[in-house]
């Protein structure tokens, strides 16, 4: 079943969710607001990997702040004046951008609490791995083999699959560059993990548990 979301334009916060557009508009009117006060988003009935990675040199891959911001929408107004690149560094069409804008904004707006953030990271993590595999498919391996790459990234991939982007990035930084995992490519992966990490990490005041080693 499709869901519809109303995101407040003033603070970019998800305010209402409904199973249909009519009831969503009724709720908005009931609370003495108008549709113009919100971004109305709907589920996109398609499953595909979110490919857009850089806009004007800034990594925005699955970034939850960017995709529900006014900036993301405003880019459509003068799209030809922006450089929008996908994971393979190819230009992205305006149609593709608008489709991903609706899709990403919808699923980001549906995030519910910390458990929802973890679930979101796991979903994006699996998409990230799919994109990485695509990059491997289009690479002519000469001095390094796919198996060697897989062995080097084994821990990173395991962490990404559980949504542990922060930990994956730490391990990624320790990997020795090679003919495939170049400095530039590793930096791209780090940028993507940083941008897509939706988890709001606890502070000292918010900790429930303590994990310490006994001497």
N, C-alpha and C positions, 0 to 999 in steps of 0.2 A: 504494500500500500504506500502510495506517495505521501510525503509530508510537505507542508508549506510553513515557511518561517517568516516572522516579521522581526527585522533587526533595526533597532532605534538608530536613526541617522545622527543623533547628537553624541551618543557615546559608543556606537557600534556594538551594543550588547543585544543578545537574543532576548526578545521580550515575549513573543507569543509563538506557539506551535499549534497547527491544526491539520486534520486529515483532508480538509478541502478548503479551497480559496474563499468560498462564500462565508463559511463559519469564521474564518480568520478575519475577514473584513467586518463581520458582525461584532466580534470581540473588540476590535480596534475602535469601532464606533461607540460601543458600550462604555468604553473607558475615555470617551470624549476626545479621541484622537482622530486623525485622518490617515488614509493610506499614504499620503505624501510625506508623513512623518517617519516612514519606515522604508527599508529596503525589503521588498517582498521576494523571497527566494523559494524555489521549488526544487525537489529532487530531480536530478537528471537521470532518466531511465536508461543508463548505459554504464558499462563497466570498462574503464580504460585507465591506463597509467597516466598520472599527471606528469606532463613532460616539461612544462615551462620551468626554466631554471634561473635565467638571468634577465633582468630588465634594466637597461641603461647601465650595465656593469655591476648591478647589485643582485645578489642571490636572494630570490624570493620563493624558492622551491617549497611548496606546501606551507608557507609561512602563515600562521593563523592571524597575525596582526595585519599583514598586508592584504590578504584576500577579502577581508571584511571592512577594509578601509575605504574612505572616499577616493583616495589616490588610485586604487585599483580600478574603480569605475570611471574616473576622469580620464584615464589613459585611453579609453575607447574614443573619446571626443577628438583627440588628435593623434591617433594611433601611428600614422605615418611618420611622426616626429620622434618616435621611441624605437629603441633597438630591443626587440624581444627575441630571445634565443632559447632553444630547447636543450635537452641533455646532450645532444650530439653537436651542439653549437650551430644549429641550423635556424634560420629565421622562421618565426611562427606567424601564421596568417591571422588576420583580425578575427575571423570566424572561430578559429581554434582557441584564440585567447578568450573570446567571449564565452565559449562553451566551458572552458576550464574555470573561468571566473564564477559562473553559476554553480558548477559542480563543487568547486572547492569551498565557496562561501556557504553552500548548503550543508556540507558535511562538517565544516568547522563550527557552524552555528549550532549543530546538533550535539556537540561535545558536552557531556554532562559530568562534571566533577572530575576528580583525579582518575577514577577508574575509566572514565570516558577519554581522558587524555592519553592514558596508557593504551587503550584500545585503538585510538587514532594513530598513535606512533607505530603500533604493530602493523596496522593496515598500510601506512605509508612506507614502513620498512620493507614489506614484501614487494611493494611497487618499486622501491629503490633497487632491490635485488634484480627485479625484472629488467630495469633499465641497464643495470650493470651487465647482465647477460647479453642484452642487445648490443652493448658496446663491444663485448668480446666477439660476438658473431661477425661484426664488421671489421675485425682486426686480423691482419695477416701476421701471425706469430712467427718470428724467425729465430731470435736469440733467446727467447724465453717461451716456455710451454704453458698452455692453459692450466695444466695440473699444478705447475709450480705457483702460478698466480692463486689458484684455489687454496693451496696449502698456506700461503702467506696471509690470505684473507679469512681463513677458517674462523678465527675467534671474532673478527669484526662482523662477519656475516651472522654468526650465532647471536651476537649482541643486538644487531640491527633487527633480527627476526623477533626479538622479545621487546622491541621498542626502546632499548637502552642506548639511545643515541649519544648521550654524554660519555658513557663508558666506551662506546665504539670509537668515538673520536680520539680518546686518549690512546687506545691501542693503535689506531690508524697513524698517529703521529710517530709511533715507534718503528714503523715499517720502513725498510731500506728501499729507496726508489730503484727502479729497473727500467728496461726498455718499454714495458707496458705501463707499470705504475710509476709514471713520471712525477716529478715535483708538481707540475701543473695539474695533473689528473688527481693526485692525492689531495691537493688544495681544493679542487672542485668538490670532491667527496666530503671533505671537512665542512666546506661552506654549506652544502646541502643538508648535512646532518644538523648543523647549527640552526639553519633557517627553519627546518621542519620540526624541530623538537618542540612539541606542544605541552610538555609536562611542566607544571609549576612546582618547582622543588621546594621542599619544606625548609624553614629556617630553624635556628636553634630553639626558638620559642615554640615552634610547632611540632618538635619531635615527640613521638609517643614512646619510642624504644631507644635503648642504648646498646650498641654492639661494641664490646671491648675485649681485647685478648688478656687473659690472665697470665701474669708473669710467674 
